[in-house]
Amino acid sequence: MEVGGFEVLATLVSFVVGLAGASKYYKKFKKVIVEGAEVVEDVSSLMNTIKTALADDNLTKEEVREIFEKSQDVVDEFNEFVVSVKELVK
């Protein structure tokens, strides 16, 4: 069986298109993993802040403000994560 130039070209084009598609999916997957890790880091930071604030059984106005701000960060990061997951599964 003789391999013609068009067969080789078709194979190469298919390979490049497949690689480009896989690369695009990989980038979306990587984004989801990174954003998921950021959510976990933010939750950890929030929990440490709460733990520190409660250690002396005396919450200050500043501690409550910090807890509130970190809670907002967790919600924002989680929302970004959800959007990325939805983009991944489209």
Protein Blocks (a to p, Z undefined) as FASTA:
>chain_A
ZZdfklmmmmmmmmmmmmmmmmmmmmmmmmmmmmmmmmmmmmmmmmmmmmmmmmnopacf
klmmmmmmmmmmmmmmmmmmmmmmmmmmZZ
